[in-house]
Amino acid sequence: MISVNSLVLYRNQPALVQEIAGGKFGIVYCTATPNGKSPQFATQKVRDKDILLLVERTDGSKSLLSQLLAQEPDGAAADERVGPLYQLLSEEEDAFSTPVPFCDLCDYDGAATTQEVWRLYRSLKVSLHFQEAAPLHFIPRPQDEIDRMRERNLTKGREQEIREAFIQRLKNRQLDLPADAQLMQDVEALALGKSDKSRTMREAGLTESPERAHKLLLDTGIWTIFKNPYPARWGLSMQSATERLASPPEEERTMVDHVAYAIDNAWSADPDDAIAFDGTYVWVHIADPASSVLPDSTIDIAARSRGSTLYIPEGAARMLAEESLEDYALGLTEPKGGMSRALSFKIQLDEKGAISNCDVLKTVVQVKRYTYQQADEEKDSETLAPLFQIAQRNEERRLQNGAVAITLPEVHISVSGEQVEIIPSVHYESADLVREFMLLAGEAAAKFAFKQGLPFPFVSQERPDLPAEVPEGLTGQYKLRRCMRSRSVGVTPMQHAGLGLGMYSQVTSPLRRYSDLVAHQQLRSFIDGRPFLDKDKVLERISAGDASASAAVRAERNSNLHWILVYLSLHPEWTGDAVVVELRGKQAYCLIPSLAQETLLTPRSSVQLNQVLQVKAGNINIPALSVTFQEV
């Protein structure tokens, strides 16, 4: 029977009963026994079901509790303590199936004092010879089970020793590679954004973050600076889609009798637009993957999850399967006659250059490919000159309607193995030509969808609050960019003030942008007389695709900066021009055209806007994506 000063078991630790009142027991137990310091105690009122009797009467002193806790046996000592008792009980016929009450074990053992009873209890709990079958009831284990447990414990012990040695090597940044690389997988998972925790970093006393994990992988030689973690960190695949599109269906198409021109960068491998003028109509021909990619098909869902093709310096991870380009990109069959299937926008312009009408047709068109450089060289030719004139007229129209033209430095970054190349982008007039025709197509598609009551992905932008006067040079371009509002994508046509258009939609990149693919699916359904998606479903799809595309944009931005920092690390002698575009007290905010980067620095003397400073790079931190530029 439990009485005052009884030793009881409370939450698997010893406690003393100090009082009994109202059917409850007031107990005291030890909460902590700091080395070399006085133990700490707590009191609690509990019910009889919360405690188990170990010793009916003791001296009742708190010091007894700390003495008991100080006698915790290890495994070897516990086995030795209960060994004779095990030998005695194991000879019984039903020894390994019948639990024995703890009080009987105390009698067999001869444990009489409080200290002896507690020592026996803890030894039974710790020893491999016994297992607790019920509260304060123990049963011997068979010898073969004991042997197996000992072997497992030895293995765990060896594994722990190996782990501790590895953690020490990690702290010293002296890993045994490649063997230790297997033990760093959780660090890699954190650096790649596949986990938000790392047991290894925690055990090494390191802060758990993707940036710290990246640095640790560099410091230990698991990774080199040529590892780009950002696509994975943003949840993006660096591999193109794998499910190939079906061959284009056999269907009635209009055979157009002119040649269209696909003009793009020299390194472009997925041309999806071509332009032409037949003397009456402006034509914009767009690749037609929507002819086989139906809404909610497996390819459509996979494309939605990507949002867009991912373009990083290492290459492209395409929204649609690479193997499908031959069937759907424009002009890739040029050696065979250049005939391509397209969804075409046949646009009629009025005397002021505005769109007066647009038809959308399924066509077959002959496509001739040009690089920007080739097109610039032939801009005055009989075939291309009319296109340049139309583009110039459209740009003037947009500017009169309030369009904001911003030109800031751009670069092309390429990576091959451990070679990084950064080439400032050349501005070609033909790039402006293509841009204007794409804007015409986007405006015409938006007007067509609105006129027909077709739910459609419209792109809009609020009017910026522009300064009364725009400074010259890069300072002015930078100031204009800071004024611009974010774009919006929805199913309601609204003004795109930045482009100077009353309504606008993006329809010219269905091979690499999901919202464009949705637009094409809607247009084709309308043309064919099939049911099309309602506004809610269109909005749902373009919202999901836009979220994924935004992740791709961030991954591309981070990847570009990563490779710029790698380039600067490989070229410590680099210096370049920095153009002052904003003054902030004693500091100057600058654009670095040769890197297409921005930086805040402190000049040695006072500077003026658009002044050019020579700078060099220092304090390059690749995991943190940071670098400090200083005046040379």
C-alpha positions in Angstrom: 0.0 0.0 0.0 1.3 3.5 -0.9 1.9 5.6 2.2 3.7 8.8 3.0 7.5 8.5 2.3 6.9 5.6 -0.1 9.2 5.5 -3.1 7.1 5.4 -6.3 7.7 5.4 -10.0 6.4 8.5 -11.8 6.9 8.8 -15.5 9.7 6.2 -15.3 11.6 8.1 -12.6 11.7 7.9 -8.8 9.5 10.1 -6.7 8.7 10.3 -3.0 5.1 10.6 -1.6 4.9 13.6 0.7 1.2 13.7 1.5 -2.0 11.9 0.7 -5.2 14.0 0.7 -8.6 13.9 -1.1 -7.7 10.7 -3.0 -4.5 12.4 -4.5 -0.9 11.9 -3.8 1.5 14.8 -3.3 4.9 13.7 -4.7 8.3 15.3 -5.1 10.7 14.3 -7.9 14.0 15.4 -9.2 13.8 17.5 -12.4 17.6 17.9 -13.0 20.9 16.8 -11.4 23.5 19.2 -12.8 27.1 18.1 -12.4 28.7 19.7 -9.4 25.5 21.6 -8.6 22.5 21.1 -6.3 19.7 19.0 -7.7 16.4 20.7 -8.7 13.1 19.3 -7.5 9.4 19.7 -8.4 6.2 18.8 -6.7 3.0 17.4 -8.3 -0.4 16.1 -7.2 -1.2 12.9 -9.0 -3.8 10.1 -8.9 -3.0 6.6 -7.8 -3.1 5.4 -11.5 -0.2 7.7 -12.3 2.3 6.1 -9.9 3.6 2.6 -9.1 4.9 1.5 -5.7 8.5 0.5 -5.5 9.4 0.7 -1.7 6.6 1.2 0.9 8.7 3.2 3.4 11.9 5.3 3.1 13.6 8.0 5.1 11.6 10.5 3.0 14.6 12.8 2.2 15.0 14.6 -1.1 18.7 13.7 -1.1 17.6 10.1 -1.5 16.3 10.9 -4.9 19.5 12.4 -6.2 21.4 9.5 -4.7 19.3 7.0 -6.6 19.6 8.9 -9.9 23.4 9.0 -9.4 23.4 5.2 -9.5 22.2 4.7 -13.1 23.9 1.5 -14.3 25.3 1.0 -17.9 24.5 -2.1 -19.9 27.5 -4.2 -18.8 26.9 -3.3 -15.1 23.2 -4.1 -15.4 23.8 -7.5 -17.1 26.2 -8.4 -14.2 23.7 -7.2 -11.6 20.8 -9.4 -12.9 22.9 -12.2 -14.2 22.4 -14.6 -11.2 18.7 -13.8 -11.2 18.4 -14.5 -14.9 20.2 -17.9 -14.4 17.8 -18.8 -11.7 14.6 -17.9 -13.6 15.7 -19.2 -17.0 15.7 -22.7 -15.6 12.0 -22.6 -15.0 9.9 -24.4 -17.6 7.8 -21.4 -18.6 10.5 -18.8 -17.9 10.3 -17.1 -21.3 6.5 -16.8 -21.4 5.4 -15.9 -17.9 6.0 -12.3 -16.6 7.3 -12.1 -13.1 6.1 -9.2 -10.7 8.9 -6.9 -9.6 8.2 -7.6 -6.0 8.9 -11.3 -6.5 12.1 -10.4 -8.3 13.1 -8.4 -5.3 12.5 -11.4 -3.1 14.5 -13.8 -5.4 17.3 -11.3 -5.5 17.3 -10.4 -1.8 17.0 -6.6 -2.5 15.9 -5.0 0.7 17.1 -1.4 1.0 15.7 1.4 -1.0 19.0 1.7 -2.9 19.1 -2.0 -3.7 15.5 -2.0 -4.9 16.0 1.0 -7.2 19.3 -0.5 -8.5 17.6 -3.8 -9.3 14.7 -2.0 -11.1 17.1 0.1 -13.2 19.2 -2.9 -14.0 16.2 -4.9 -15.2 15.2 -1.9 -17.4 18.7 -1.5 -18.9 19.9 -5.1 -19.1 19.4 -7.2 -22.3 18.5 -10.2 -20.1 15.0 -8.9 -19.3 12.2 -7.1 -21.0 9.3 -5.3 -19.3 6.1 -7.1 -20.3 3.8 -4.9 -18.2 4.4 -2.1 -15.6 6.6 -3.6 -12.9 6.4 -7.0 -14.6 9.5 -8.5 -16.3 10.2 -11.6 -18.4 13.6 -13.2 -19.2 14.7 -13.0 -22.9 15.9 -16.2 -24.7 19.6 -16.4 -25.1 19.5 -16.3 -28.9 17.5 -13.0 -28.7 20.0 -11.6 -26.3 22.9 -12.5 -28.7 21.1 -10.8 -31.6 20.5 -7.6 -29.6 24.2 -7.6 -28.5 25.3 -7.8 -32.1 22.9 -5.0 -33.1 24.2 -2.8 -30.2 27.8 -3.5 -31.3 26.9 -2.5 -34.8 25.2 0.6 -33.6 28.2 1.4 -31.5 30.5 1.0 -34.5 28.2 3.1 -36.6 28.2 5.8 -34.0 32.0 5.8 -33.8 32.1 6.1 -37.6 29.6 8.9 -37.5 31.4 10.8 -34.8 34.7 10.5 -36.7 33.0 11.7 -39.9 31.5 14.7 -38.1 34.9 15.6 -36.7 36.4 15.4 -40.2 33.6 17.7 -41.4 34.2 20.2 -38.7 37.9 20.3 -39.8 36.8 20.5 -43.5 39.0 17.4 -44.2 36.6 14.8 -45.6 37.7 11.4 -46.9 36.5 11.6 -50.4 34.8 10.0 -52.2 33.7 7.8 -49.3 32.4 10.6 -47.1 30.3 12.0 -50.0 27.6 9.4 -49.3 27.2 10.9 -45.8 26.7 14.4 -47.2 23.5 13.6 -49.1 21.3 15.4 -46.6 23.5 18.5 -47.0 23.0 18.3 -50.8 19.3 17.9 -50.3 19.2 21.1 -48.3 21.4 23.0 -50.8 19.1 21.9 -53.6 15.9 22.9 -51.8 14.7 19.3 -51.5 14.7 19.5 -47.7 14.7 22.2 -45.2 16.8 20.3 -42.6 20.1 18.6 -42.4 21.0 16.2 -39.6 24.7 16.4 -40.6 24.9 20.2 -40.4 23.0 20.1 -37.1 25.4 17.6 -35.6 28.3 19.7 -36.8 26.9 22.8 -35.1 26.2 24.6 -38.4 23.2 26.7 -39.3 20.8 24.9 -41.6 20.1 26.9 -44.7 20.5 26.3 -48.4 23.2 29.0 -48.7 25.2 27.5 -45.8 24.8 24.0 -47.2 26.1 25.2 -50.6 29.1 26.8 -49.0 29.8 23.6 -47.0 29.7 21.5 -50.1 32.2 23.9 -51.8 34.5 24.0 -48.7 34.6 20.2 -48.5 35.1 19.6 -52.2 31.8 17.7 -52.7 30.7 20.4 -55.2 32.7 22.7 -57.3 31.8 26.3 -58.3 30.4 24.9 -61.5 27.4 23.3 -59.7 24.3 25.4 -60.3 21.7 24.6 -57.6 19.0 27.1 -58.5 16.7 25.3 -61.0 16.4 22.4 -58.4 16.0 24.9 -55.6 13.0 26.4 -57.4 11.6 23.0 -57.9 12.4 22.9 -61.7 13.7 20.1 -63.8 16.8 20.7 -65.9 15.6 18.0 -68.3 13.2 18.8 -71.1 9.7 17.2 -71.2 9.9 13.6 -72.2 6.4 12.7 -73.6 6.6 13.4 -77.4 3.7 15.1 -79.1 1.7 13.0 -81.6 2.4 13.9 -85.2 0.3 16.8 -86.4 -3.2 15.6 -87.3 -4.4 15.5 -90.9 -6.8 18.4 -91.2 -7.9 21.0 -93.6 -5.4 23.9 -93.8 -5.1 27.0 -95.9 -2.0 27.0 -98.2 -0.6 30.5 -98.1 1.2 31.6 -101.3 4.0 33.7 -99.7 7.3 33.1 -98.0 7.4 33.9 -94.2 10.6 34.8 -92.4 11.6 33.3 -89.0 14.2 35.7 -87.6 15.9 34.9 -84.3 19.3 34.7 -82.5 21.9 32.5 -84.2 21.7 30.0 -81.3 17.9 29.6 -81.4 16.9 26.0 -81.9 13.1 26.3 -81.5 11.8 28.9 -83.9 8.1 29.4 -83.2 7.1 32.5 -85.2 7.5 33.8 -88.8 6.3 37.0 -90.3 5.3 38.2 -93.8 3.5 40.9 -95.8 1.6 40.0 -98.9 1.0 43.6 -100.1 -2.4 43.7 -98.4 -2.3 41.8 -95.1 0.3 41.4 -92.4 0.8 37.8 -91.5 2.2 36.4 -88.2 2.6 32.6 -88.4 2.9 30.8 -85.1 3.9 27.2 -84.4 0.8 25.0 -83.8 1.4 22.4 -81.0 -2.2 23.0 -79.8 -3.2 20.9 -82.9 -2.3 17.8 -80.8 -2.0 19.1 -77.2 -5.6 19.0 -75.9 -6.7 20.6 -72.6 -6.0 18.4 -69.6 -4.1 15.8 -71.7 -1.0 14.4 -69.9 1.2 16.7 -72.1 -0.9 19.7 -71.3 -0.8 19.0 -67.5 3.0 18.5 -67.6 3.4 21.8 -69.6 1.3 23.6 -67.0 3.5 22.4 -64.2 6.5 23.8 -66.0 4.9 27.1 -67.1 7.5 27.8 -69.6 10.8 26.6 -71.1 13.6 27.1 -68.7 16.6 28.9 -70.3 19.8 28.9 -68.3 23.4 29.3 -69.5 23.9 25.5 -69.4 21.1 25.0 -72.0 17.3 24.8 -72.2 14.9 22.5 -70.4 11.9 22.6 -72.7 8.3 22.8 -71.8 7.5 20.4 -74.7 9.5 17.5 -75.7 12.7 18.3 -77.7 11.8 15.5 -80.2 8.6 17.3 -81.1 10.4 20.4 -82.5 11.0 18.9 -85.9 7.2 18.5 -86.3 6.1 21.8 -84.8 8.8 24.5 -84.9 8.8 26.7 -88.0 11.4 26.4 -90.7 13.3 23.4 -89.4 12.3 21.5 -92.5 13.8 24.2 -94.7 16.1 21.8 -96.6 12.9 19.8 -97.5 11.1 22.9 -98.9 10.5 24.8 -95.6 6.8 23.9 -95.4 5.5 24.2 -91.8 2.0 23.9 -90.2 1.0 27.1 -88.4 -1.7 28.9 -86.6 -1.7 32.2 -88.5 -2.9 35.7 -87.8 -4.0 37.5 -91.0 -4.1 41.1 -90.0 -5.5 44.1 -91.8 -4.2 47.6 -90.9 -6.1 50.8 -91.5 -4.6 54.0 -93.0 -3.2 55.0 -89.5 -1.5 51.6 -89.0 -4.0 50.4 -86.4 -5.6 46.9 -86.6 -8.9 47.0 -88.4 -9.5 43.3 -88.8 -8.0 39.9 -87.9 -8.6 36.4 -89.1 -7.1 33.3 -87.4 -6.4 30.4 -89.8 -4.8 27.0 -89.8 -2.2 27.2 -92.5 0.7 25.6 -94.2 3.4 28.1 -94.9 6.9 28.2 -96.5 9.4 29.5 -93.9 12.8 30.9 -94.5 15.1 31.3 -91.4 17.3 34.4 -90.8 19.5 35.3 -88.0 19.2 38.9 -86.7 22.5 39.7 -88.3 21.4 38.3 -91.7 18.1 40.2 -91.5 19.9 43.5 -90.7 22.1 43.0 -93.7 19.1 42.6 -96.0 16.8 45.2 -94.3 16.7 47.3 -97.5 16.0 44.3 -99.8 12.7 44.0 -101.7 11.5 41.3 -99.4 12.4 42.7 -96.0 12.1 46.4 -96.5 8.3 46.5 -96.3 8.4 44.5 -93.0 10.7 47.0 -91.5 8.5 49.9 -92.6 5.4 48.2 -91.0 7.3 47.6 -87.8 8.5 51.2 -87.6 5.0 52.5 -88.2 3.6 50.3 -85.5 6.2 51.4 -83.0 5.4 55.1 -83.7 1.7 54.3 -83.2 2.4 52.7 -79.8 4.6 55.5 -78.7 1.9 58.1 -79.6 -0.4 56.0 -77.4 1.9 56.3 -74.4 4.2 53.2 -74.8 7.3 53.3 -72.7 10.5 52.2 -74.6 13.3 51.1 -72.3 16.7 49.8 -73.4 19.1 48.5 -70.8 22.2 46.4 -71.3 21.8 42.7 -71.8 24.4 39.9 -72.1 24.4 36.3 -73.4 26.0 33.8 -71.0 27.1 30.4 -72.2 28.7 27.5 -70.3 30.6 24.6 -71.7 32.2 22.4 -69.2 34.3 24.7 -67.0 34.3 27.5 -69.6 32.1 30.5 -69.0 31.6 33.1 -71.6 29.8 36.4 -71.2 29.1 38.3 -74.4 27.2 41.7 -74.4 24.1 41.4 -76.6 24.2 43.3 -79.9 21.1 45.4 -80.6 19.8 44.5 -84.0 17.1 46.5 -85.9 15.6 43.2 -86.9 15.0 42.3 -83.3 12.8 45.4 -83.1 11.1 44.3 -86.3 10.2 40.9 -84.8 9.1 42.5 -81.6 6.6 44.8 -83.4 5.1 42.0 -85.4 4.7 39.9 -82.2 3.0 42.8 -80.6 0.7 43.1 -83.6 -0.2 39.4 -83.3 -0.8 39.8 -79.5 -3.1 42.8 -80.0 -4.9 41.2 -82.9 -5.5 38.0 -81.0 -6.9 39.9 -78.0 -9.2 41.9 -80.2 -10.4 38.8 -82.1 -11.1 36.9 -78.8 -12.9 39.9 -77.3 -15.0 40.3 -80.4 -16.0 36.7 -80.5 -16.7 36.5 -76.7 -13.9 33.9 -76.3 -12.5 33.4 -72.8 -8.8 34.3 -73.2 -5.6 35.0 -71.3 -5.2 38.8 -71.5 -2.1 40.6 -70.3 -2.4 44.1 -68.9 -0.2 46.7 -67.2 -1.3 49.9 -65.3 0.0 53.2 -66.5 3.3 54.2 -64.9 3.8 57.5 -63.1 6.5 58.9 -65.4 8.7 61.8 -64.5 8.1 65.1 -66.3 11.7 64.9 -67.7 13.6 61.8 -68.4 17.4 62.1 -68.1 19.6 61.1 -71.0 21.6 57.8 -71.3 21.3 54.9 -68.9 20.3 57.1 -66.1 17.0 57.9 -67.9 16.4 54.2 -68.9 17.0 53.1 -65.3 14.6 55.8 -64.0 11.9 54.7 -66.4 12.3 51.1 -65.4 11.8 52.0 -61.8 8.5 53.7 -62.7 7.0 50.6 -64.4 4.2 48.6 -62.7 3.9 44.8 -62.7 2.0 43.1 -65.4 -1.2 41.2 -64.8 -2.6 38.1 -66.5 -6.4 37.5 -66.4 -9.5 36.9 -68.5 -10.7 40.5 -68.6 -9.2 42.7 -71.4 -7.5 45.8 -70.0 -5.1 48.4 -71.2 -1.4 47.5 -71.4 -0.1 51.0 -70.8 3.6 50.0 -71.0 3.1 48.8 -74.6 0.6 51.6 -75.5 -2.1 49.0 -76.4 -5.8 49.0 -75.5 -5.7 45.3 -75.0 -3.1 42.6 -75.5 -2.4 38.9 -75.2 0.7 36.8 -75.7 0.1 34.2 -78.4 3.5 33.9 -80.2 5.4 31.3 -78.1 3.2 28.2 -77.6 6.2 25.9 -77.8 7.8 27.6 -74.7 5.1 29.5 -72.8 2.0 27.7 -71.3 -0.3 30.7 -71.3 0.3 31.0 -75.1 -0.5 27.3 -75.5 -3.8 27.9 -73.7 -4.6 30.8 -76.0 -4.0 28.6 -79.0 -6.2 25.8 -77.6 -9.0 28.3 -77.2 -8.6 29.7 -80.7 -8.5 26.3 -82.3 -11.6 25.2 -80.4 -13.4 28.3 -81.7 -12.2 27.8 -85.3 -13.3 24.1 -85.2 -16.6 24.8 -83.6 -15.7 22.7 -80.6 -16.6 23.6 -76.9 -13.9 25.9 -75.4 -12.9 26.4 -71.8 -15.0 28.9 -69.8 -13.4 31.9 -68.0 -12.9 30.1 -64.7 -11.0 27.2 -66.3 -8.9 29.5 -68.4 -8.1 31.6 -65.3 -7.3 28.5 -63.3 -4.9 27.2 -66.0 -3.1 30.5 -66.7 -2.7 31.2 -63.0 -1.1 27.8 -62.4 1.1 28.2 -65.5 2.1 31.7 -64.6 3.1 30.7 -61.1 5.4 28.0 -62.5 6.7 30.4 -65.2 7.5 32.9 -62.4 9.6 30.2 -60.7 11.5 29.7 -63.9 12.2 33.4 -64.2 13.6 33.5 -60.7 15.7 30.3 -61.4 17.0 31.9 -64.6 17.9 35.1 -62.8 19.7 33.3 -60.0 21.4 31.0 -62.5 22.7 33.9 -64.6 24.1 35.7 -61.5 25.7 32.4 -60.3 27.6 32.0 -63.6 28.6 35.7 -63.6 30.1 35.2 -60.2 31.8 32.0 -61.4 33.2 34.0 -64.4 34.5 36.7 -62.0 36.1 34.0 -59.8 37.9 32.5 -62.9 39.0 36.0 -64.0 40.2 37.9 -60.9 41.9 40.4 -63.2 38.6 41.5 -64.6 37.8 45.2 -64.7 34.8 47.0 -66.4 32.8 50.2 -66.8 30.2 51.1 -64.3 27.7 53.9 -65.3 26.3 56.0 -62.5 22.5 56.0 -62.8 21.4 57.2 -59.3 23.1 59.2 -56.5 22.3 58.1 -52.9 24.2 60.4 -50.6 27.9 59.6 -50.8 27.1 56.4 -52.7 26.4 55.8 -56.3 24.1 53.2 -57.8 25.6 51.9 -61.1 24.9 49.7 -64.0 27.7 47.5 -65.3 26.9 47.0 -69.0 29.4 44.2 -69.8 27.8 42.1 -67.0 24.3 43.4 -67.2 24.5 43.9 -63.4 23.8 46.6 -60.9 25.7 47.6 -57.8 25.9 50.2 -55.1 29.4 51.6 -54.5 31.2 54.5 -52.8 33.2 56.5 -55.3 36.5 58.1 -54.3 35.3 61.5 -55.2 32.0 63.2 -56.2 30.5 61.9 -59.4 27.7 62.9 -61.8 24.9 60.9 -63.4 26.0 58.9 -66.5 29.6 59.2 -65.4 31.6 56.1 -66.2 33.8 54.5 -63.4 36.3 51.7 -63.8 35.5 48.9 -61.3 36.8 45.5 -60.2 35.2 42.7 -58.3 35.9 41.5 -54.8 34.4 39.5 -51.9 32.8 37.1 -54.4 30.5 34.8 -52.4 28.9 32.3 -54.8 26.6 30.5 -52.3 25.2 33.9 -51.2 25.0 35.3 -54.8 26.9 38.4 -53.7 29.9 40.4 -54.9 31.3 43.8 -54.0 32.4 46.1 -56.8 35.1 48.7 -56.1 36.4 51.6 -58.0 39.8 50.8 -59.6 
